[in-house]
């Protein structure tokens, strides 16, 4: 009986890695929220009483824009006190240290090719608002790509100004 051993050439390793990363990125794709739904966001900073980098839902509740965590805690700001909305896009590398080491160990510059597929884009919404005492504050929220426009259009429909 002859035993054949398959070897992975650098090119085969790169192609296999890219196919795996492509399959993972397609399965992890986010869907945009339908109108009227709560948007699942990350509160970066800005709402009083809400911890930094807290995950929860952002939605319009009557005359307030409200952020609510899963334990029903959260914060809110009156919509009439919001002075400006700014929407931008942020690019983050995913995979952490393990993927970074894998990229560094990939021969023949294959790490650069892998880097093309290990970035994820997010929308960032910045709000400028005024408190009851006249103080100006800001809040930052990170949303899955494409959902910031939904939030911005909902707030613009209530007469708010948005910076382009």
Secondary structure, DSSP 4 states (H G I P E B T S, - for coil): -PPP-----HHHHHHHHHHHHHHHHHHTPPPPPPTTSPEEEEEEE-STT--TTEEEEEEEETTEEEEE-TTS-EEEEEGGGEEEEEEEEEEEE-SHHHHHHHHHH-TTTHHHHHHHTSEEEEEEEEEEEE-TTS-EEEEEEEEETT-HHHHHHHHHTTT--EE-
